[in-house]
Amino acid sequence: MTDCWLLRHGATEGPEGFRGRLDPPLSAQGWTQLREAVAAQPAFTLILSSSQQRCARFAEWLAAEQGAELALEPDLRELDFGDWEGRSAADLMQDQAEALGLFWADPYAYTPPGGEPVAHFAERVQAAVARWRPRLQGQRSLIVTHGGVIRLLLARQRGLAPKDLLQVEAPYATLQPLSLEHP
């Protein structure tokens, strides 16, 4: 039985696009998606969440509903996409198609202009999980976070090459098991 689960936030308000440091609230649809995602799950005892509101507001609600311990972790925030923040992939294809292609092909080798290098993002996220691992183990725990964080953790868990990071799927409001056995 898996004791630790990853949950990506649901749909947010506003247009789709890169939203690393941007922090739009969950939409009504996003709230519905998240409630449905956990409805059939046994209660969690510890909920760890990104401090960004699209994760934290739901984590706060769920912890109150289930009587779970709640902790907010700023280092579980999404990758900062720099100049691409707020822009969609379709929009970027108009004037930065080559750069977007380089990022998709190998996100560790290409950083969006003004953005956070994926290697730094990986260090930040992995350090946060390592800090919390002793608390997460042995409990029924949930980490509410972002697509990039989930892709990173699952790619590492699956032993994928760094360049294959974006091949991991992390749809909105999806629960995925996380092994805490990795050092």
Disulfide bonds with the S-S distance in Angstrom:
none
